[in-house]
Amino acid sequence: MTRTKTRVRLGPSRWILYGVSVLAIALLATQLYFFVQIGIWTVVNPASTAFMRSDAWRLAQDRPDLSIQRTWVPYDQISRNLKRAIIASEDANFVNNNGYETDAILQAWEKNKARGKIVAGGSTISQQLARNLFLSREKSYVRKAQELVITWMLEFWMDKQRIFEIYLNSVEWGNGVYGAEAAARYYYKTSAAKLSATQSARLAVMLPRPRYFDEHRGSAYLAQRTRVIARRMGAAELPE
């Protein structure tokens, strides 16, 4: 006796459920990857970041004469001037917050609504690091949500000093220039350990638009803002 196989056809609702299930599994797997990777980075230094890899590809296409410049240096070999300047400029409450500044996020939300597009993010140092390590430069609320999740993971796994150490060695400071040591060499022909207060304040001010200020080093705004940050540095609290 021959048995005939019956092919089961899924209706539209079943296909939708199947698709949603696949997406949910993929999303969970991605979050698990981020979580485990950050755990590894508590003891192993990141070899590169998403921003670096993206820039390496861009430079290979548009500026083959340039390449990524980055030299990792330990936390205690980076000038306290630079650490204070960055905290004063980027995240004054870095040591005490939990990776987020709710007021800054809400202010950015209101500003974006008023402008009709995303122009601000209200990001802390931890949020900036989350974006640099794993995400893209695209501005969207989906990316912002993922950034917040990764920020929670960074704060779960790492103390503030480790977060700041990775940030200082990973943040962009010019066209292909990443990390404090490369920036110090590129702009001042010195080491990250020997940066002066004025040099540090200037580098901190460059962070929101590093490529722009790399090409516009005589900017009046850059000079004026550098003086402001230099005055604020003394009050900056460092993670120890």
MARLUM-299177 format. One line per 10 residues: number of its first residue (from 1); their letters; for each residue x, y, z of N, C-alpha, C. Coordinates in nm, 4 decimals. Atoms other than C-alpha are relative to their C-alpha. Example, Ala and Ser with C-alpha at 12.3 -4.5 7.8 and 13.67 -1.06 7.14 Angstrom:
REM residues 2
1	as	0.0890 -0.1190 0.0000 1.2300 -0.4500 0.7800 0.0900 0.1200 0.0000 | -0.0820 -0.1190 -0.0060 1.3670 -0.1060 0.7140 -0.0770 0.1090 0.0730
REM end
This chain:
REM residues 240
1	mtrtktrvrl	0.0845 -0.1187 0.0000 0.0000 0.0000 0.0000 0.0889 0.1248 0.0000 | -0.0840 -0.1191 0.0129 0.1484 0.3372 -0.1063 -0.0621 0.1167 0.0749 | 0.0469 -0.1166 -0.0728 0.1228 0.6343 0.1225 0.0308 0.1269 -0.0792 | -0.0228 -0.1280 0.0671 0.0864 0.9781 -0.0265 0.0296 0.1059 0.1050 | -0.0388 -0.1064 -0.0926 0.2550 1.2739 0.1391 -0.0899 0.1214 -0.0218 | 0.0839 -0.1191 0.0069 0.0371 1.5683 0.2207 0.0848 0.1233 0.0312 | -0.0774 -0.1223 -0.0202 0.2040 1.9060 0.1766 -0.0857 0.1016 0.0754 | 0.0727 -0.0958 -0.0819 0.1012 2.1491 0.4473 0.0314 0.1407 -0.0500 | -0.0178 -0.1375 0.0447 0.0491 2.5008 0.3183 -0.0296 0.0975 0.1145 | 0.0181 -0.0988 -0.1058 0.0969 2.7854 0.5576 -0.0823 0.1173 -0.0531
11	gpsrwilygv	0.0789 -0.1170 0.0363 -0.1617 3.0610 0.5465 0.0783 0.1271 0.0254 | -0.0699 -0.1281 -0.0179 -0.0642 3.4300 0.5444 0.0352 0.0297 0.1459 | -0.0262 -0.0288 -0.1413 -0.0936 3.4598 0.9224 0.1146 -0.0848 0.0536 | -0.1094 0.0878 -0.0430 0.1390 3.1616 0.9719 0.1334 0.0521 -0.0534 | -0.1234 -0.0536 0.0582 0.3972 3.3151 0.7350 0.0439 0.1245 0.0763 | -0.0342 -0.1194 -0.0772 0.3809 3.6421 0.9262 0.0592 -0.0388 0.1345 | -0.0496 0.0472 -0.1287 0.4268 3.4594 1.2550 0.1398 -0.0592 -0.0144 | -0.1315 0.0599 0.0259 0.7185 3.2650 1.1065 0.1050 0.1093 -0.0197 | -0.0936 -0.1093 0.0252 0.8830 3.5840 0.9817 0.0351 0.0766 0.1261 | -0.0228 -0.0713 -0.1266 0.8400 3.7584 1.3149 0.0888 -0.0828 0.0924
21	svlaiallat	-0.0803 0.0888 -0.0851 0.9876 3.4560 1.4937 0.1458 0.0011 -0.0431 | -0.1373 -0.0032 0.0513 1.2940 3.4549 1.2679 0.0686 0.1311 0.0367 | -0.0569 -0.1308 -0.0339 1.3476 3.8275 1.3216 0.0304 0.0101 0.1499 | -0.0205 -0.0045 -0.1447 1.3086 3.7891 1.6981 0.1230 -0.0807 0.0414 | -0.1170 0.0839 -0.0303 1.5647 3.5065 1.7089 0.1278 0.0698 -0.0440 | -0.1177 -0.0713 0.0500 1.8066 3.7092 1.4950 0.0348 0.1176 0.0915 | -0.0229 -0.1134 -0.0890 1.7627 4.0124 1.7218 0.0597 -0.0446 0.1322 | -0.0530 0.0519 -0.1260 1.8223 3.8085 2.0359 0.1432 -0.0491 -0.0157 | -0.1357 0.0490 0.0260 2.1291 3.6461 1.8813 0.0981 0.1161 -0.0115 | -0.0850 -0.1186 0.0126 2.2669 3.9889 1.7948 0.0301 0.0602 0.1365
31	qlyffvqigi	-0.0202 -0.0548 -0.1342 2.2147 4.1141 2.1498 0.0927 -0.0890 0.0823 | -0.0874 0.0936 -0.0713 2.3807 3.8024 2.2880 0.1444 0.0170 -0.0451 | -0.1352 -0.0238 0.0523 2.6793 3.8611 2.0597 0.0593 0.1259 0.0621 | -0.0488 -0.1244 -0.0592 2.7110 4.2207 2.1826 0.0353 -0.0223 0.1472 | -0.0190 0.0209 -0.1440 2.6782 4.1095 2.5459 0.1274 -0.0789 0.0279 | -0.1192 0.0834 -0.0197 2.9451 3.8388 2.5196 0.1259 0.0749 -0.0421 | -0.1160 -0.0740 0.0479 3.1802 4.0597 2.3169 0.0448 0.1053 0.1002 | -0.0344 -0.1009 -0.1002 3.1653 4.3366 2.5743 0.0608 -0.0657 0.1233 | -0.0590 0.0726 -0.1117 3.2341 4.0824 2.8469 0.1454 -0.0353 -0.0263 | -0.1383 0.0316 0.0377 3.5483 3.9745 2.6623 0.0877 0.1236 0.0088
41	wtvvnpasta	-0.0780 -0.1239 0.0007 3.6573 4.3364 2.6309 0.0277 0.0549 0.1384 | -0.0390 -0.0420 -0.1348 3.6707 4.3714 3.0068 0.1468 -0.0351 0.0266 | -0.1393 0.0425 -0.0210 4.0079 4.1948 2.9827 0.0834 0.0032 -0.1281 | -0.0704 -0.0047 0.1284 4.0972 4.2144 2.6101 -0.0323 0.1322 -0.0677 | 0.0228 -0.1284 0.0658 4.1427 4.5423 2.4231 -0.0616 -0.0204 -0.1387 | 0.0591 0.0124 0.1344 3.9199 4.5868 2.1147 0.1039 0.0310 -0.1081 | -0.0965 -0.0211 0.1081 4.1313 4.5519 1.7997 -0.0459 0.1097 -0.0947 | 0.0554 -0.1036 0.0869 3.8984 4.7810 1.6031 -0.1433 0.0272 0.0423 | 0.1402 -0.0315 -0.0267 3.5519 4.9358 1.6080 -0.0757 0.0043 -0.1319 | 0.0820 -0.0101 0.1218 3.2619 4.9564 1.3656 0.0344 0.1262 -0.0773
51	fmrsdawrla	-0.0363 -0.1248 0.0670 3.3555 5.3186 1.2911 0.1329 -0.0141 -0.0732 | -0.1305 0.0181 0.0640 3.7162 5.2237 1.2163 -0.0112 -0.0847 -0.1259 | 0.0143 0.0881 0.1166 3.6155 4.9414 0.9830 -0.0720 0.0706 -0.1140 | 0.0713 -0.0775 0.1013 3.3705 5.1679 0.8026 0.0922 0.1027 -0.0646 | -0.0924 -0.1002 0.0527 3.6358 5.4373 0.7668 0.1106 -0.0623 -0.0831 | -0.1041 0.0681 0.0777 3.8977 5.1902 0.6467 -0.0500 -0.0286 -0.1415 | 0.0583 0.0252 0.1317 3.6636 5.0938 0.3628 -0.0138 0.1298 -0.0782 | 0.0185 -0.1295 0.0668 3.5836 5.4598 0.2852 0.1325 0.0560 -0.0510 | -0.1308 -0.0519 0.0396 3.9485 5.5608 0.2791 0.0593 -0.0796 -0.1151 | -0.0508 0.0833 0.1092 4.0369 5.2666 0.0553 -0.0621 0.0402 -0.1334
61	qdrpdlsiqr	0.0689 -0.0406 0.1220 3.7797 5.3931 -0.1955 0.0341 0.1429 -0.0407 | -0.0099 -0.1428 0.0304 3.8233 5.7705 -0.1681 0.1376 0.0614 0.0248 | -0.1307 -0.0565 -0.0349 4.1638 5.8349 -0.0102 0.1005 -0.1122 0.0231 | -0.0939 0.1122 -0.0164 4.3979 5.5423 -0.0777 0.1358 0.0418 0.0562 | -0.1248 -0.0498 -0.0584 4.6842 5.7649 0.0392 -0.0047 0.0021 0.1521 | 0.0167 -0.0013 -0.1449 4.5418 5.7510 0.3935 -0.0380 -0.1381 0.0511 | 0.0416 0.1242 -0.0651 4.4901 5.4645 0.6362 -0.0352 0.0324 0.1447 | 0.0378 -0.0207 -0.1397 4.3586 5.4214 0.9888 0.1250 0.0131 0.0864 | -0.1085 -0.0200 -0.0953 4.5971 5.5614 1.2508 -0.0547 -0.0235 0.1402 | 0.0449 0.0281 -0.1365 4.5565 5.4144 1.5967 0.1045 -0.0814 0.0739
71	twvpydqisr	-0.0934 0.0722 -0.0867 4.7920 5.3062 1.8758 -0.0599 -0.0064 0.1391 | 0.0604 0.0157 -0.1330 4.6490 5.1640 2.1973 0.1030 0.0343 0.1069 | -0.0837 -0.0283 -0.1167 4.7937 5.3065 2.5192 -0.0832 -0.0216 0.1264 | 0.0738 0.0232 -0.1244 4.6974 5.2119 2.8766 -0.0537 0.1306 0.0596 | 0.0676 -0.1139 -0.0607 4.4763 5.4432 3.0804 0.0973 0.0945 0.0702 | -0.0907 -0.0850 -0.0772 4.7592 5.5652 3.3031 0.1090 0.0647 -0.0848 | -0.0953 -0.0646 0.0907 4.9652 5.6652 2.9966 -0.0690 0.1049 -0.0883 | 0.0728 -0.1082 0.0680 4.7059 5.9203 2.8823 -0.0089 0.1173 0.0963 | -0.0038 -0.1196 -0.0828 4.7330 6.2749 3.0133 -0.1301 0.0216 0.0768 | 0.1178 -0.0357 -0.0792 4.4991 6.3655 3.2960 -0.0654 0.1262 -0.0565
81	nlkraiiase	0.0565 -0.1190 0.0644 4.4569 6.6943 3.1109 -0.1053 -0.0396 -0.1033 | 0.0930 0.0418 0.1039 4.2920 6.5137 2.8206 -0.1244 -0.0639 0.0611 | 0.1143 0.0636 -0.0664 4.0718 6.3059 3.0496 -0.0937 0.1061 0.0577 | 0.0826 -0.1056 -0.0585 3.9516 6.6145 3.2332 -0.0697 0.0823 -0.1081 | 0.0578 -0.0813 0.1070 3.8955 6.8070 2.9110 -0.1187 -0.0699 -0.0651 | 0.1077 0.0740 0.0660 3.6817 6.5336 2.7558 -0.1223 -0.0099 0.0904 | 0.1137 0.0064 -0.0920 3.4671 6.4904 3.0651 -0.0668 0.1373 0.0100 | 0.0559 -0.1351 -0.0075 3.4238 6.8689 3.0909 -0.0794 0.0343 -0.1249 | 0.0640 -0.0341 0.1271 3.3248 6.8894 2.7246 -0.1158 -0.0913 -0.0364 | 0.0940 0.0988 0.0527 3.1288 6.5690 2.6635 -0.0994 -0.0559 0.1020
91	danfvnnngy	0.0858 0.0716 -0.0955 2.9833 6.4328 2.9886 0.0438 0.0333 0.1420 | -0.0490 -0.0499 -0.1288 3.0361 6.6326 3.3073 -0.0321 -0.0928 0.1169 | 0.0411 0.0894 -0.1094 2.8564 6.3714 3.5205 0.0377 -0.1453 -0.0282 | -0.0369 0.1347 0.0438 3.0293 6.0706 3.3647 0.0238 -0.0962 0.1161 | -0.0369 0.0894 -0.1105 3.1638 5.9277 3.6899 -0.1222 -0.0462 0.0784 | 0.1141 0.0294 -0.0873 2.8259 5.9365 3.8648 -0.1252 -0.0485 -0.0713 | 0.1228 0.0446 0.0665 2.5687 5.8600 3.5957 0.0060 -0.1501 -0.0297 | 0.0073 0.1436 0.0296 2.4547 5.5106 3.4936 0.0106 -0.0282 -0.1496 | -0.0163 0.0154 0.1446 2.5405 5.5622 3.1281 -0.0968 0.0851 -0.0789 | 0.1012 -0.0826 0.0665 2.2422 5.7850 3.0504 -0.0160 0.1314 0.0749
101	etdailqawe	0.0421 -0.1259 -0.0603 2.1430 6.1437 3.1132 -0.1392 0.0279 -0.0548 | 0.1388 -0.0098 0.0469 1.7639 6.1476 3.0903 -0.0349 0.1403 -0.0466 | 0.0311 -0.1382 0.0378 1.7421 6.5272 3.0806 0.0595 0.0330 -0.1374 | -0.0654 -0.0279 0.1284 1.9890 6.5419 2.7903 -0.0732 -0.0693 -0.1144 | 0.0743 0.0734 0.1037 1.7941 6.2777 2.5969 -0.1316 0.0707 -0.0308 | 0.1275 -0.0700 0.0201 1.4658 6.4643 2.6506 0.0212 0.1334 -0.0718 | -0.0307 -0.1257 0.0693 1.6250 6.7934 2.5437 0.0295 -0.0246 -0.1466 | -0.0302 0.0343 0.1388 1.7573 6.6268 2.2299 -0.1280 -0.0348 -0.0753 | 0.1287 0.0357 0.0612 1.4098 6.4855 2.1612 -0.0788 0.1246 -0.0392 | 0.0723 -0.1242 0.0283 1.2532 6.8314 2.1833 0.0674 0.0771 -0.1139
111	knkargkiva	-0.0735 -0.0699 0.1058 1.5239 6.9809 1.9639 -0.0242 -0.0656 -0.1354 | 0.0246 0.0725 0.1251 1.4745 6.7095 1.7011 -0.1418 0.0249 -0.0511 | 0.1379 -0.0277 0.0409 1.0978 6.7659 1.7009 -0.0120 0.1393 -0.0596 | 0.0068 -0.1373 0.0486 1.1467 7.1383 1.6540 0.0643 0.0151 -0.1378 | -0.0703 -0.0095 0.1285 1.3869 7.0862 1.3639 -0.0586 -0.0905 -0.1071 | 0.0600 0.0914 0.0957 1.1847 6.8085 1.2023 0.0924 -0.1092 -0.0484 | -0.0941 0.1070 0.0341 1.4846 6.5764 1.1844 0.0929 -0.0216 0.1188 | -0.0896 0.0316 -0.1112 1.7433 6.4148 1.4099 0.1280 0.0806 -0.0139 | -0.1205 -0.0827 0.0017 2.0126 6.6707 1.4857 0.0779 -0.0116 0.1306 | -0.0657 0.0132 -0.1301 2.0957 6.5836 1.8482 -0.0359 -0.1343 0.0612
121	ggstisqqla	0.0257 0.1291 -0.0613 2.1243 6.2712 2.0587 0.0090 -0.0007 0.1511 | -0.0137 -0.0060 -0.1448 2.2097 6.3796 2.4117 0.0827 -0.1144 0.0553 | -0.0757 0.1198 -0.0367 2.4715 6.1055 2.4305 0.1064 0.0263 0.1059 | -0.1085 0.0013 -0.0972 2.6984 6.0386 2.7274 0.1230 -0.0637 -0.0638 | -0.1215 0.0665 0.0473 3.0524 5.9061 2.6908 -0.0271 -0.1486 -0.0230 | 0.0315 0.1420 0.0156 2.9198 5.5524 2.7425 -0.0828 -0.0250 -0.1260 | 0.0814 0.0144 0.1206 2.6592 5.6005 2.4687 0.0831 0.0210 -0.1260 | -0.0876 -0.0228 0.1146 2.9189 5.7415 2.2312 0.0860 -0.1234 -0.0269 | -0.0818 0.1195 0.0167 3.1382 5.4380 2.2938 -0.0824 -0.1143 -0.0570 | 0.0877 0.1055 0.0527 2.8455 5.1999 2.2335 -0.0178 0.0153 -0.1507
131	rnlflsreks	0.0190 -0.0268 0.1427 2.7836 5.3642 1.8969 0.1277 -0.0274 -0.0792 | -0.1264 0.0173 0.0717 3.1504 5.3676 1.7962 0.0391 -0.1466 -0.0138 | -0.0427 0.1396 -0.0001 3.2080 5.0037 1.8871 -0.0789 -0.0865 -0.0974 | 0.0843 0.0968 0.0706 2.9126 4.8424 1.7121 -0.0886 0.0562 -0.1115 | 0.1064 -0.0520 0.0858 2.6899 5.0800 1.5166 0.0549 0.0863 -0.1133 | -0.0386 -0.0830 0.1140 2.6937 5.3212 1.2238 -0.0229 0.1461 0.0340 | 0.0215 -0.1438 -0.0187 2.6848 5.6978 1.1835 -0.1422 0.0416 -0.0388 | 0.1381 -0.0301 0.0371 2.3263 5.6784 1.0593 -0.0755 0.0526 0.1221 | 0.0797 -0.0556 -0.1084 2.0912 5.8916 1.2679 -0.1439 -0.0470 -0.0139 | 0.1373 0.0495 -0.0002 1.7664 5.7102 1.3478 -0.0357 -0.0403 0.1421
141	yvrkaqelvi	0.0432 0.0400 -0.1336 1.5579 5.6229 1.6509 0.0223 -0.1488 0.0248 | -0.0310 0.1426 -0.0149 1.6123 5.2517 1.5844 0.1435 -0.0166 0.0471 | -0.1403 0.0067 -0.0414 1.9869 5.3027 1.6076 0.0168 0.0513 0.1420 | -0.0099 -0.0549 -0.1350 1.9383 5.5135 1.9192 -0.0452 -0.1023 0.1034 | 0.0474 0.1028 -0.0922 1.7402 5.2341 2.0842 0.1065 -0.1073 0.0211 | -0.1062 0.1002 -0.0129 2.0169 4.9850 2.0087 0.1185 0.0560 0.0782 | -0.1079 -0.0667 -0.0737 2.2722 5.2322 2.1386 -0.0249 -0.0043 0.1501 | 0.0342 0.0020 -0.1418 2.0893 5.2484 2.4712 0.0147 -0.1391 0.0595 | -0.0149 0.1383 -0.0474 2.0824 4.8691 2.5005 0.1477 -0.0334 0.0196 | -0.1435 0.0281 -0.0105 2.4556 4.8433 2.4332 0.0622 0.0783 0.1141
151	twmlefwmdk	-0.0489 -0.0807 -0.1124 2.5197 5.1243 2.6810 -0.0265 -0.0711 0.1322 | 0.0299 0.0758 -0.1223 2.3437 4.9212 2.9494 0.0982 -0.1155 0.0163 | -0.0944 0.1117 -0.0059 2.5690 4.6257 2.8622 0.1392 0.0469 0.0426 | -0.1305 -0.0547 -0.0391 2.8827 4.8403 2.8903 0.0033 0.0299 0.1496 | 0.0055 -0.0364 -0.1417 2.7752 4.9695 3.2302 -0.0148 -0.1235 0.0891 | 0.0140 0.1246 -0.0752 2.6844 4.6144 3.3431 0.1354 -0.0682 0.0170 | -0.1244 0.0759 0.0001 3.0205 4.4635 3.2514 0.1197 0.0776 0.0566 | -0.1235 -0.0743 -0.0227 3.2693 4.7455 3.3033 -0.0148 0.1079 0.1056 | 0.0001 -0.1182 -0.0852 3.3664 5.0034 3.5605 0.0278 0.1220 -0.0885 | -0.0124 -0.1231 0.0772 3.3921 5.3659 3.4522 0.1403 0.0188 -0.0587
161	qrifeiylns	-0.1353 -0.0180 0.0514 3.7688 5.3605 3.4154 0.0227 -0.0826 -0.1270 | -0.0178 0.0835 0.1183 3.7577 5.0707 3.1689 -0.0786 0.0559 -0.1188 | 0.0781 -0.0625 0.1071 3.4794 5.2366 2.9683 0.0764 0.1190 -0.0574 | -0.0714 -0.1204 0.0436 3.6820 5.5579 2.9555 0.1299 -0.0361 -0.0722 | -0.1235 0.0434 0.0658 4.0033 5.3750 2.8644 -0.0276 -0.0422 -0.1446 | 0.0336 0.0437 0.1355 3.8377 5.2091 2.5647 -0.0438 0.1191 -0.0845 | 0.0440 -0.1202 0.0711 3.6720 5.5378 2.4674 0.1203 0.0812 -0.0472 | -0.1167 -0.0817 0.0328 4.0017 5.7285 2.4782 0.0857 -0.0614 -0.1092 | -0.0792 0.0692 0.1017 4.1625 5.4667 2.2559 -0.0778 -0.0290 -0.1276 | 0.0844 0.0381 0.1132 3.8733 5.4367 2.0107 -0.0692 0.1165 -0.0699
171	vewgngvyga	0.0772 -0.1102 0.0554 3.7151 5.7772 1.9525 0.0722 0.0619 -0.1202 | -0.0553 -0.0589 0.1223 3.7627 5.9477 1.6145 0.0480 0.1423 0.0267 | -0.0546 -0.1331 -0.0189 3.9845 6.2596 1.6036 0.0430 0.0660 -0.1301 | -0.0376 -0.0582 0.1280 4.0245 6.3288 1.2332 -0.0207 -0.1025 -0.1092 | 0.0207 0.0885 0.1139 4.0259 6.1698 0.8917 0.0888 -0.1243 0.0115 | -0.0767 0.1223 -0.0213 4.1352 5.8166 0.9828 0.0791 -0.0018 0.1288 | -0.0764 -0.0112 -0.1250 4.2759 5.9294 1.3191 -0.0880 -0.0455 0.1165 | 0.0797 0.0574 -0.1094 4.1513 5.7231 1.6146 0.0852 -0.0157 0.1256 | -0.0650 0.0190 -0.1282 4.2466 5.7295 1.9799 0.0921 0.1148 0.0383 | -0.0762 -0.1120 -0.0549 4.4376 5.9689 2.2033 0.1441 0.0029 -0.0487
181	eaaaryyykt	-0.1411 0.0025 0.0407 4.7873 5.8539 2.1073 0.0161 0.0451 -0.1446 | -0.0078 -0.0397 0.1414 4.7279 5.8860 1.7325 -0.0309 0.1487 -0.0152 | 0.0354 -0.1417 0.0082 4.5633 6.2267 1.7849 0.1146 0.0888 0.0481 | -0.1115 -0.0785 -0.0526 4.8514 6.3558 1.9967 0.1150 0.0051 -0.1000 | -0.1073 0.0048 0.1006 5.1031 6.2430 1.7338 -0.0370 0.0810 -0.1235 | 0.0459 -0.0621 0.1248 4.8959 6.3733 1.4433 -0.0047 0.1525 0.0104 | 0.0188 -0.1447 -0.0127 4.8193 6.7214 1.5772 0.1165 0.0714 0.0686 | -0.0989 -0.0700 -0.0813 5.1029 6.7952 1.8205 0.1379 -0.0651 0.0034 | -0.1306 0.0679 0.0050 5.3905 6.5532 1.7461 0.0502 -0.0356 0.1395 | -0.0365 0.0403 -0.1354 5.3859 6.4358 2.1059 -0.0785 -0.1253 0.0358
191	saaklsatqs	0.0734 0.1186 -0.0440 5.2508 6.1445 2.3078 -0.1252 0.0419 0.0757 | 0.1224 -0.0279 -0.0757 4.9105 6.1209 2.4727 0.0313 0.0325 0.1448 | -0.0370 -0.0236 -0.1396 5.0886 6.1243 2.8091 0.0471 0.1428 0.0245 | -0.0622 -0.1311 -0.0169 5.2435 6.4680 2.7447 -0.0859 0.1160 -0.0489 | 0.0868 -0.1066 0.0480 4.9446 6.6643 2.6187 -0.0206 0.1074 0.1072 | 0.0214 -0.1107 -0.0930 4.9142 7.0073 2.7797 -0.1489 0.0251 0.0195 | 0.1405 -0.0327 -0.0256 4.5936 7.1560 2.9168 -0.0657 0.0623 -0.1228 | 0.0572 -0.0658 0.1185 4.5385 7.3756 2.6105 -0.0148 -0.0978 -0.1158 | 0.0089 0.1016 0.1056 4.6157 7.0945 2.3664 -0.1153 -0.0952 0.0267 | 0.1067 0.0934 -0.0378 4.3792 6.8665 2.5551 -0.1380 0.0618 -0.0189
201	arlavmlprp	0.1284 -0.0678 0.0157 4.0975 7.1205 2.5618 -0.0368 0.0109 -0.1473 | 0.0251 -0.0127 0.1437 4.1324 7.1737 2.1875 -0.0423 -0.1337 -0.0606 | 0.0369 0.1332 0.0500 4.1210 6.8004 2.1161 -0.1409 -0.0380 0.0457 | 0.1338 0.0320 -0.0511 3.8115 6.7647 2.3359 -0.1078 0.0720 -0.0794 | 0.0982 -0.0788 0.0757 3.6301 7.0403 2.1478 -0.0197 -0.0562 -0.1407 | 0.0082 0.0546 0.1360 3.7035 6.8652 1.8166 -0.0909 -0.1218 -0.0103 | 0.0642 0.1307 0.0045 3.5213 6.5461 1.9128 -0.1351 -0.0065 -0.0727 | 0.1277 0.0150 0.0710 3.1681 6.6205 1.7877 0.0129 0.0045 -0.1520 | -0.0174 -0.0134 0.1453 3.3020 6.7095 1.4382 0.1485 -0.0108 -0.0354 | -0.1459 0.0106 0.0137 3.6567 6.5740 1.4153 0.0516 0.0222 -0.1419
211	ryfdehrgsa	-0.0481 -0.0195 0.1371 3.6889 6.5652 1.0354 -0.0102 0.1459 -0.0413 | 0.0181 -0.1418 0.0331 3.5518 6.9165 1.0018 0.1122 0.0834 0.0614 | -0.1016 -0.0812 -0.0659 3.7915 7.0600 1.2589 0.1413 -0.0389 -0.0423 | -0.1283 0.0392 0.0588 4.0793 6.8608 1.1113 0.0305 0.0895 -0.1200 | -0.0168 -0.0821 0.1198 4.0233 7.0640 0.7937 -0.0164 0.1493 0.0265 | 0.0220 -0.1408 -0.0342 3.9316 7.3908 0.9727 0.0638 0.0289 0.1360 | -0.0693 -0.0145 -0.1281 4.1942 7.4187 1.2436 0.0055 0.1452 0.0468 | 0.0008 -0.1404 -0.0379 4.1765 7.7975 1.2381 -0.1367 0.0520 0.0373 | 0.1367 -0.0389 -0.0319 3.8063 7.7988 1.3274 -0.0057 0.0873 0.1255 | 0.0167 -0.0886 -0.1159 3.7103 8.0867 1.5580 -0.0772 -0.0706 0.1110
221	ylaqrtrvia	0.0764 0.0743 -0.1001 3.4579 7.8607 1.7307 0.0921 -0.0954 0.0761 | -0.0910 0.0948 -0.0640 3.7282 7.6020 1.7989 0.0873 0.0704 0.1032 | -0.0846 -0.0745 -0.0930 3.9511 7.8634 1.9607 -0.0791 0.0481 0.1213 | 0.0811 -0.0526 -0.1100 3.6708 8.0171 2.1671 -0.0453 -0.1110 0.0945 | 0.0482 0.1126 -0.0806 3.5304 7.6826 2.2836 0.1145 -0.0652 0.0779 | -0.1174 0.0550 -0.0688 3.8813 7.5626 2.3732 0.0257 0.0760 0.1294 | -0.0210 -0.0805 -0.1212 3.9143 7.8513 2.6200 -0.1046 -0.0321 0.1063 | 0.1078 0.0332 -0.0944 3.5783 7.7637 2.7765 0.0294 -0.1330 0.0693 | -0.0269 0.1326 -0.0572 3.6698 7.3960 2.8250 0.1224 0.0026 0.0890 | -0.1206 -0.0101 -0.0828 4.0151 7.4860 2.9598 -0.0345 0.0537 0.1390
231	rrmgaaelpe	0.0407 -0.0543 -0.1307 3.8435 7.6864 3.2355 -0.0798 -0.1013 0.0817 | 0.0845 0.0971 -0.0701 3.6091 7.3972 3.3208 0.0751 -0.1254 0.0442 | -0.0703 0.1270 -0.0223 3.8702 7.1224 3.3342 0.0290 -0.0298 0.1457 | -0.0378 0.0213 -0.1399 3.9658 7.1741 3.6953 -0.1099 -0.0644 0.0833 | 0.1132 0.0561 -0.0759 3.6187 7.0720 3.8144 -0.0382 -0.1401 -0.0447 | 0.0372 0.1311 0.0539 3.6055 6.7514 3.6104 0.0470 -0.1116 0.0932 | -0.0313 0.1147 -0.0868 3.5942 6.4319 3.8201 0.0379 -0.1197 -0.0862 | -0.0494 0.1119 0.0798 3.7956 6.1403 3.6825 -0.0298 -0.1344 0.0668 | 0.0107 0.1357 -0.0577 3.7285 5.7682 3.7275 0.1379 -0.0506 0.0378 | -0.1305 0.0488 -0.0491 4.0109 5.6143 3.9301 -0.0045 -0.1488 0.0270
REM end
